[in-house]
Amino acid sequence: MDIQEIIKELVNKKIIHSNTIEYKQLNGGTISNLYLLGNSDNAKYVVKLNEPQVLESEAYFLDFYKDVNLLPKLLYVGQSYNYIVYSFISGSTNYVRKNKKEILKALVQRLINNYKTVPHSVGWGWANEPTDSWQGFLLNRVIEANKILDSHLEKDDLNFVLELVKSPNRNSFNREPFLLHGDCGVHNFIFNEGQLCGVIDPTPVFGEPLYDLIYAFCSSPDDLTKETINSAASHLIIKGNKSEQLLYEEVLIGLYLRLATCIRHHPNDLEDYLKAWNYWKNIIKDT
């Protein structure tokens, strides 16, 4: 659908005002087409086009957490989910590596602690393609990651991670799944003067809230230390009965998945991530 047709539809439905609408295409959408709309009243909106099942999941997430002020406000959903419109969050997407503890604390307090279980859930994992268990979702992700990591890590590293995922100690979380952001990394954070002011572009997941915190922690190669994750986890309300040992095991699983993403999209960070990998592997083995 052409952006000018979308603008005309939004004006006709009184979603946006008709006075002097301007638009520009935004960079950064890997599979989405994004447009920033503005008018003479300085109101700004984002129009996102993507596959309908992708936009349906994102719209569901934004509507489910419509009272969370760290998220954009869903304003309109196009017919058959051919596009969605949400409020624009002013700020920068540039992450400056200096205050990760504070950013994670804000993420926990302002987003993750607001997570709720999904009524009548159909499964676990990707919201638009759920599986029958949280463990099954993680196993699938680890096996996919191994296709990329096999030549970069030691031969026994895959088995080590699989043992952690399959451990019966991790099955203490048997309640209904929570609705998670699913792509909760610094690449989807909006900052204002170095402070977290927005989280965008969810890829919703049904699962454990800790997953999004670990994802955020591992999404940049700086400050991947015990002290940083302990500080962030201390602010979690929904902990799922995780001991410190299990928390560290979750980090290693998350780091394994992040290593694969790093090789695909951020190869310059690989050396730092490999150092973090050995650091965390030694922590698990020592304990």
Secondary structure as GFF3:
##gff-version 3
##sequence-region A 1 287
A	DSSP	alpha_helix	3	12	.	.	.	ID=ss1
A	DSSP	beta_strand	22	26	.	.	.	ID=ss2
A	DSSP	beta_strand	33	38	.	.	.	ID=ss3
A	DSSP	beta_strand	44	49	.	.	.	ID=ss4
A	DSSP	alpha_helix	52	64	.	.	.	ID=ss5
A	DSSP	beta_strand	74	77	.	.	.	ID=ss6
A	DSSP	three_ten_helix	79	81	.	.	.	ID=ss7
A	DSSP	beta_strand	84	87	.	.	.	ID=ss8
A	DSSP	alpha_helix	100	110	.	.	.	ID=ss9
A	DSSP	three_ten_helix	112	114	.	.	.	ID=ss10
A	DSSP	beta_strand	125	126	.	.	.	ID=ss11
A	DSSP	alpha_helix	134	149	.	.	.	ID=ss12
A	DSSP	alpha_helix	157	166	.	.	.	ID=ss13
A	DSSP	three_ten_helix	168	172	.	.	.	ID=ss14
A	DSSP	beta_strand	178	180	.	.	.	ID=ss15
A	DSSP	three_ten_helix	186	188	.	.	.	ID=ss16
A	DSSP	beta_strand	189	192	.	.	.	ID=ss17
A	DSSP	beta_strand	195	199	.	.	.	ID=ss18
A	DSSP	beta_strand	205	207	.	.	.	ID=ss19
A	DSSP	alpha_helix	209	218	.	.	.	ID=ss20
A	DSSP	alpha_helix	226	233	.	.	.	ID=ss21
A	DSSP	alpha_helix	244	265	.	.	.	ID=ss22
A	DSSP	three_ten_helix	267	269	.	.	.	ID=ss23
A	DSSP	alpha_helix	270	286	.	.	.	ID=ss24
###
